[in-house]
Structure formats: C-alpha cells, structure tokens
C-alpha cells in the first residue's frame, strides 16, 4: 500500500507563531476612524474580536450613525493583507 504524500501542513498559528489579531484590529480601527467612527483599539477589540466582520456595519450604524460603503469589506481585507505583508513578525521566542 502506497503512503499518501504530504504536500503541506496548515497551522492555526495565531497567538502561537504570530499575532494576526492585533494587526487586524489595528487595521479595522484605522479604517473605521477614516469613515468617521470614534474608535480606538480597545473599543474595536471589545466589540469585534471573536466575532465576524458582518457585525461591523450594523454596529457602526447604531453607535455612530455611520453607514459604511458597500466596498468597505474588500478594502478591509486589502488593508489587512498589506499590514500582514509589511508588519507581521514571528514572536521573539521563535528566532
């Protein structure tokens, strides 16, 4: 019997190898501020960490009366990927 070839391994590495949540939270906070929402990292974290991005528009409408543009999610993903590309670093214990 032939053994299957392992072509890759996927790790759920947030908080183990890298910290993506802090960067994603920073990006979302900056984007919401750009749209006129009075947000900071602590508030963004408290409201949205552990949830889905679908929660964001209705919460901004309720809290600030701000309707996010239709393309806000695509912009959020793009900003997040840029931040990951530029700023994501392994935790120091991995060097």
MMTF fields as JSON, N, C-alpha, C and O atoms, coordinates in Angstrom:
{
  "mmtfVersion": "1.0.0",
  "mmtfProducer": "UNKNOWN",
  "numBonds": 379,
  "numAtoms": 380,
  "numGroups": 95,
  "numChains": 1,
  "numModels": 1,
  "chainsPerModel": [1],
  "groupsPerChain": [95],
  "chainIdList": ["A"],
  "bondAtomList": [4, 2, 8, 6, 12, 10, 16, 14, 20, 18, 24, 22, 28, 26, 32, 30, 36, 34, 40, 38, 44, 42, 48, 46, 52, 50, 56, 54, 60, 58, 64, 62, 68, 66, 72, 70, 76, 74, 80, 78, 84, 82, 88, 86, 92, 90, 96, 94, 100, 98, 104, 102, 108, 106, 112, 110, 116, 114, 120, 118, 124, 122, 128, 126, 132, 130, 136, 134, 140, 138, 144, 142, 148, 146, 152, 150, 156, 154, 160, 158, 164, 162, 168, 166, 172, 170, 176, 174, 180, 178, 184, 182, 188, 186, 192, 190, 196, 194, 200, 198, 204, 202, 208, 206, 212, 210, 216, 214, 220, 218, 224, 222, 228, 226, 232, 230, 236, 234, 240, 238, 244, 242, 248, 246, 252, 250, 256, 254, 260, 258, 264, 262, 268, 266, 272, 270, 276, 274, 280, 278, 284, 282, 288, 286, 292, 290, 296, 294, 300, 298, 304, 302, 308, 306, 312, 310, 316, 314, 320, 318, 324, 322, 328, 326, 332, 330, 336, 334, 340, 338, 344, 342, 348, 346, 352, 350, 356, 354, 360, 358, 364, 362, 368, 366, 372, 370, 376, 374],
  "bondOrderList": [1, 1, 1, 1, 1, 1, 1, 1, 1, 1, 1, 1, 1, 1, 1, 1, 1, 1, 1, 1, 1, 1, 1, 1, 1, 1, 1, 1, 1, 1, 1, 1, 1, 1, 1, 1, 1, 1, 1, 1, 1, 1, 1, 1, 1, 1, 1, 1, 1, 1, 1, 1, 1, 1, 1, 1, 1, 1, 1, 1, 1, 1, 1, 1, 1, 1, 1, 1, 1, 1, 1, 1, 1, 1, 1, 1, 1, 1, 1, 1, 1, 1, 1, 1, 1, 1, 1, 1, 1, 1, 1, 1, 1, 1],
  "groupList": [{"groupName": "UNK", "atomNameList": ["N", "CA", "C", "O"], "elementList": ["N", "C", "C", "O"], "formalChargeList": [0, 0, 0, 0], "bondAtomList": [1, 0, 2, 1, 3, 2], "bondOrderList": [1, 1, 2], "singleLetterCode": "X", "chemCompType": "L-PEPTIDE LINKING"}],
  "groupTypeList": [0, 0, 0, 0, 0, 0, 0, 0, 0, 0, 0, 0, 0, 0, 0, 0, 0, 0, 0, 0, 0, 0, 0, 0, 0, 0, 0, 0, 0, 0, 0, 0, 0, 0, 0, 0, 0, 0, 0, 0, 0, 0, 0, 0, 0, 0, 0, 0, 0, 0, 0, 0, 0, 0, 0, 0, 0, 0, 0, 0, 0, 0, 0, 0, 0, 0, 0, 0, 0, 0, 0, 0, 0, 0, 0, 0, 0, 0, 0, 0, 0, 0, 0, 0, 0, 0, 0, 0, 0, 0, 0, 0, 0, 0, 0],
  "groupIdList": [1, 2, 3, 4, 5, 6, 7, 8, 9, 10, 11, 12, 13, 14, 15, 16, 17, 18, 19, 20, 21, 22, 23, 24, 25, 26, 27, 28, 29, 30, 31, 32, 33, 34, 35, 36, 37, 38, 39, 40, 41, 42, 43, 44, 45, 46, 47, 48, 49, 50, 51, 52, 53, 54, 55, 56, 57, 58, 59, 60, 61, 62, 63, 64, 65, 66, 67, 68, 69, 70, 71, 72, 73, 74, 75, 76, 77, 78, 79, 80, 81, 82, 83, 84, 85, 86, 87, 88, 89, 90, 91, 92, 93, 94, 95],
  "secStructList": [7, 7, 7, 7, 7, 7, 7, 7, 7, 7, 7, 7, 7, 5, 6, 6, 6, 5, 7, 2, 2, 2, 2, 2, 2, 2, 2, 2, 2, 2, 2, 2, 2, 2, 6, 6, 7, 7, 7, 7, 2, 2, 2, 2, 2, 2, 2, 2, 6, 6, 1, 7, 6, 2, 2, 2, 2, 2, 2, 2, 2, 2, 2, 2, 7, 7, 7, 7, 7, 6, 6, 2, 2, 2, 2, 2, 2, 2, 2, 2, 2, 2, 2, 2, 2, 2, 2, 7, 7, 5, 7, 4, 4, 4, 7],
  "xCoordList": [0.838, 0.0, 0.885, 1.792, 0.608, 1.368, 0.92, -0.269, 1.898, 1.575, 1.246, 1.876, 0.267, -0.052, 1.117, 1.834, 1.276, 2.316, 1.745, 0.708, 2.425, 2.016, 2.649, 3.872, 1.803, 2.294, 2.374, 2.994, 1.765, 1.816, 1.058, 0.239, 1.345, 0.668, 0.179, 0.922, -1.063, -1.62, -1.72, -2.303, -1.151, -1.205, -2.186, -2.228, -2.958, -3.733, -2.785, -2.741, -2.027, -0.874, -1.089, -0.142, -2.28, -2.459, -2.267, -2.918, -1.372, -1.091, -0.032, 0.387, 0.412, 1.46, 2.736, 3.797, 2.626, 3.767, 3.766, 4.816, 2.585, 2.432, 1.16, 0.301, 1.054, -0.146, -0.855, -0.555, -1.793, -2.537, -3.682, -4.08, -4.214, -5.379, -5.069, -5.885, -3.912, -3.563, -3.451, -3.947, -2.807, -2.699, -4.065, -4.374, -4.875, -6.201, -7.056, -7.817, -6.937, -7.678, -7.216, -8.036, -5.905, -5.368, -5.901, -6.317, -5.887, -6.362, -7.836, -8.231, -8.648, -10.08, -10.331, -11.188, -9.593, -9.745, -9.434, -10.196, -8.32, -7.931, -8.973, -9.32, -9.47, -10.458, -11.746, -12.307, -12.217, -13.451, -13.279, -14.202, -12.107, -11.835, -11.851, -12.342, -11.312, -11.342, -12.768, -13.015, -13.709, -15.116, -15.877, -17.08, -15.181, -15.823, -16.328, -17.068, -15.942, -16.339, -15.279, -14.081, -15.71, -14.789, -14.363, -14.921, -13.36, -12.916, -11.466, -10.694, -11.118, -9.732, -9.539, -10.499, -8.303, -8.01, -8.793, -9.309, -8.877, -9.58, -11.055, -11.624, -11.662, -13.087, -13.318, -14.266, -12.455, -12.579, -12.418, -13.183, -11.435, -11.201, -12.421, -12.896, -12.917, -14.058, -15.301, -16.048, -15.518, -16.725, -16.653, -17.661, -15.468, -15.427, -14.537, -14.742, -13.57, -12.699, -13.535, -14.305, -13.361, -14.126, -15.426, -16.126, -15.747, -16.973, -16.645, -15.569, -17.585, -17.375, -17.43, -17.973, -16.869, -16.888, -18.295, -18.547, -19.206, -20.598, -21.217, -22.212, -20.632, -21.144, -20.81, -21.464, -19.82, -19.282, -20.278, -20.572, -20.805, -21.678, -22.874, -23.1, -23.654, -24.793, -24.375, -25.074, -23.241, -22.765, -22.346, -22.616, -21.695, -21.277, -22.49, -22.507, -23.493, -24.738, -25.411, -25.855, -25.482, -26.141, -25.355, -25.925, -24.044, -23.223, -22.948, -22.941, -22.721, -22.25, -23.117, -22.863, -24.136, -24.947, -24.181, -24.529, -23.123, -22.277, -22.641, -22.614, -22.977, -23.222, -21.938, -21.476, -21.374, -20.135, -20.43, -21.5, -19.482, -19.704, -19.768, -19.275, -20.372, -20.543, -19.225, -19.178, -18.156, -16.867, -15.977, -14.788, -16.544, -15.72, -15.019, -13.878, -15.689, -15.118, -13.918, -12.89, -14.043, -12.919, -11.741, -10.59, -12.032, -10.977, -10.337, -9.119, -11.15, -10.643, -9.699, -8.618, -10.098, -9.231, -7.925, -6.848, -8.019, -6.817, -5.873, -4.674, -6.409, -5.579, -4.953, -3.79, -5.73, -5.232, -4.104, -3.085, -4.275, -3.226, -1.948, -0.846, -2.092, -0.917, -0.217, 1.008, -0.986, -0.396, 0.302, 1.398, -0.317, 0.323, 1.639, 2.659, 1.596, 2.799, 3.922, 5.089, 3.556, 4.569, 4.964, 6.113, 4.039, 4.268, 4.225, 4.623, 3.764, 3.631, 5.011, 5.772, 5.315, 6.608, 6.372, 5.392, 7.258, 7.132, 7.414, 8.133, 6.837, 7.124, 8.615, 9.251, 9.186, 10.635, 11.157, 12.29, 10.361, 10.847, 11.073, 11.567, 10.708, 10.863, 12.13, 12.446, 12.849, 14.095, 15.204, 16.304],
  "yCoordList": [-1.178, 0.0, 1.246, 1.379, 2.149, 3.396, 4.357, 4.489, 5.019, 6.039, 7.344, 7.669, 8.091, 9.38, 10.36, 10.326, 11.209, 12.227, 13.462, 13.986, 13.911, 15.137, 16.306, 16.415, 17.164, 18.296, 19.578, 20.549, 19.59, 20.781, 20.553, 19.641, 21.383, 21.343, 22.752, 23.721, 22.862, 24.163, 24.263, 23.399, 25.317, 25.564, 26.688, 27.685, 26.534, 27.647, 28.333, 27.997, 29.293, 29.778, 31.127, 31.663, 31.689, 32.973, 32.793, 31.966, 33.576, 33.509, 32.488, 32.421, 31.69, 30.708, 31.128, 31.244, 31.351, 31.756, 33.246, 33.889, 33.786, 35.2, 35.736, 34.97, 37.056, 37.693, 38.466, 39.635, 37.808, 38.486, 39.323, 40.31, 38.947, 39.666, 41.122, 41.999, 41.392, 42.774, 43.611, 44.737, 43.071, 43.807, 44.014, 45.113, 42.975, 43.098, 44.098, 44.857, 44.103, 45.048, 46.482, 47.396, 46.674, 47.995, 48.486, 49.637, 47.609, 47.97, 48.343, 49.366, 47.531, 47.811, 49.123, 49.908, 49.364, 50.614, 51.815, 52.781, 51.754, 52.863, 53.085, 54.225, 51.998, 52.121, 52.744, 53.632, 52.298, 52.851, 54.321, 55.115, 54.684, 56.104, 56.921, 58.05, 56.344, 57.027, 57.31, 58.295, 56.452, 56.636, 57.51, 57.718, 58.03, 58.951, 58.329, 58.972, 57.088, 56.429, 56.722, 56.625, 57.071, 57.376, 56.077, 55.675, 55.431, 54.123, 54.186, 55.042, 53.267, 53.032, 51.521, 50.758, 51.099, 49.661, 48.899, 47.811, 49.469, 48.771, 48.588, 47.52, 49.634, 49.548, 48.554, 47.77, 48.586, 47.647, 46.216, 45.328, 46.006, 44.671, 44.185, 43.068, 45.027, 44.637, 44.324, 43.398, 45.094, 44.914, 43.746, 43.085, 43.486, 42.61, 41.376, 40.441, 41.327, 40.147, 38.93, 38.949, 37.89, 36.67, 36.637, 35.624, 37.746, 37.804, 37.728, 37.277, 38.172, 38.187, 39.627, 40.504, 39.858, 41.205, 41.638, 42.83, 40.694, 41.041, 41.855, 42.551, 41.766, 42.516, 44.006, 44.819, 44.368, 45.73, 46.774, 47.729, 46.635, 47.701, 48.03, 49.209, 47.049, 47.429, 48.086, 48.961, 47.665, 48.256, 49.709, 50.557, 50.017, 51.389, 52.276, 53.455, 51.693, 52.429, 52.777, 53.908, 51.819, 52.032, 52.992, 53.905, 52.78, 53.566, 54.982, 55.924, 55.138, 56.418, 57.004, 58.117, 56.271, 56.742, 56.743, 57.474, 55.915, 55.86, 54.615, 53.492, 54.843, 53.738, 53.499, 54.367, 52.318, 52.001, 51.797, 51.3, 52.181, 51.998, 50.502, 49.656, 50.206, 48.809, 48.058, 46.849, 48.761, 48.094, 48.09, 47.785, 48.426, 48.523, 47.203, 47.213, 46.068, 44.772, 44.437, 43.975, 44.666, 44.429, 45.316, 44.878, 46.558, 47.472, 46.983, 47.06, 46.485, 45.966, 44.796, 44.739, 43.864, 42.73, 43.208, 42.736, 44.128, 44.624, 45.288, 45.009, 46.157, 46.814, 45.788, 45.91, 44.789, 43.764, 42.965, 42.71, 42.567, 41.802, 42.63, 42.096, 43.919, 44.8, 44.857, 44.761, 45.013, 45.045, 43.724, 43.725, 42.606, 41.307, 41.211, 40.777, 41.623, 41.556, 42.427, 42.036, 43.611, 44.569, 44.453, 44.723, 44.06, 44.187, 42.887, 42.878, 41.808, 40.558, 39.953, 39.707, 39.722, 39.167, 37.984, 37.968, 36.994, 35.885, 36.378, 37.356, 35.683, 36.019, 35.836, 34.982, 36.631, 36.589, 35.196, 34.856, 34.399, 33.081, 32.121, 31.01, 32.555, 31.698, 31.995, 31.295, 33.018, 33.369, 32.383, 32.538],
  "zCoordList": [0.0, 0.0, 0.0, 0.822, -0.932, -1.004, 0.086, 0.375, 0.681, 1.682, 0.96, -0.047, 1.463, 0.831, 1.012, 2.012, 0.037, 0.099, 0.775, 0.37, 1.795, 2.476, 1.728, 1.633, 1.208, 0.422, 1.236, 0.804, 2.39, 3.222, 4.514, 4.629, 5.455, 6.741, 7.031, 6.874, 7.453, 7.789, 9.301, 9.956, 9.843, 11.277, 11.572, 10.851, 12.607, 13.144, 14.113, 15.296, 13.604, 14.352, 15.035, 15.612, 14.993, 15.659, 17.159, 17.797, 17.69, 19.113, 19.472, 20.628, 18.509, 18.758, 18.033, 18.646, 16.743, 15.937, 15.624, 15.606, 15.378, 15.033, 15.686, 16.123, 15.745, 16.304, 15.196, 14.955, 14.529, 13.469, 14.025, 13.405, 15.179, 15.704, 16.021, 15.741, 16.594, 16.919, 15.651, 15.603, 14.629, 13.36, 12.715, 12.254, 12.681, 12.079, 12.852, 12.253, 14.157, 14.984, 14.706, 14.621, 14.565, 14.24, 12.9, 12.772, 11.909, 10.568, 10.613, 10.055, 11.265, 11.355, 12.088, 11.681, 13.161, 13.908, 13.024, 12.992, 12.309, 11.418, 10.332, 10.022, 9.754, 8.691, 9.217, 8.574, 10.361, 10.93, 11.282, 11.104, 11.78, 12.058, 10.766, 10.745, 9.69, 8.392, 7.939, 7.243, 8.329, 7.976, 8.955, 8.797, 9.976, 10.902, 12.19, 12.935, 12.469, 13.715, 14.781, 14.512, 15.962, 17.061, 17.74, 18.761, 17.145, 17.62, 18.086, 17.654, 18.973, 19.352, 19.424, 19.316, 19.605, 19.587, 20.662, 20.406, 21.85, 22.942, 22.606, 22.829, 22.073, 21.726, 20.592, 20.635, 19.583, 18.469, 18.97, 18.596, 19.805, 20.354, 21.14, 20.935, 22.03, 22.86, 22.029, 22.346, 20.971, 20.156, 19.179, 18.927, 18.625, 17.46, 17.546, 16.772, 18.44, 18.485, 18.859, 19.819, 18.085, 18.295, 17.511, 17.497, 16.859, 16.067, 14.588, 14.196, 13.78, 12.338, 11.843, 12.514, 10.678, 10.109, 9.727, 9.548, 9.601, 9.313, 10.45, 10.248, 11.633, 12.783, 12.701, 13.355, 11.92, 11.94, 11.41, 12.129, 10.191, 9.677, 10.57, 10.844, 11.039, 11.876, 13.192, 13.703, 13.734, 14.982, 14.758, 15.609, 13.639, 13.35, 13.074, 13.428, 12.442, 12.192, 13.517, 13.716, 14.405, 15.696, 16.583, 17.18, 16.666, 17.591, 17.1, 17.893, 15.79, 15.263, 14.157, 13.697, 13.725, 12.612, 11.303, 10.376, 11.22, 10.024, 9.213, 9.718, 7.956, 7.033, 6.249, 5.509, 6.421, 5.715, 4.239, 3.887, 3.355, 1.918, 1.567, 2.312, 0.446, 0.033, -0.096, 0.128, -0.456, -0.665, 0.577, 0.484, 1.74, 2.942, 3.276, 3.737, 3.048, 3.399, 2.509, 3.004, 1.214, 0.301, 0.683, 0.656, 1.036, 1.466, 2.766, 2.93, 3.678, 4.943, 4.702, 5.288, 3.844, 3.524, 2.888, 3.25, 1.958, 1.286, 2.298, 2.305, 3.139, 4.16, 5.102, 5.486, 5.465, 6.383, 5.743, 6.385, 4.485, 3.809, 3.654, 3.773, 3.392, 3.306, 4.666, 4.739, 5.73, 7.073, 7.389, 7.949, 7.038, 7.277, 6.5, 7.034, 5.238, 4.401, 4.965, 4.95, 5.461, 5.895, 7.365, 7.714, 8.223, 9.661, 10.458, 11.624, 9.876, 10.619, 10.867, 9.932, 12.123, 12.521, 13.446, 14.192, 13.408, 14.362, 15.778, 15.983, 16.738, 18.13, 18.399, 17.781, 19.318, 19.577, 19.957, 19.618, 20.645, 21.062, 19.898, 20.09, 18.687, 17.514, 16.73, 15.768, 17.129, 16.406, 16.665, 16.135]
}
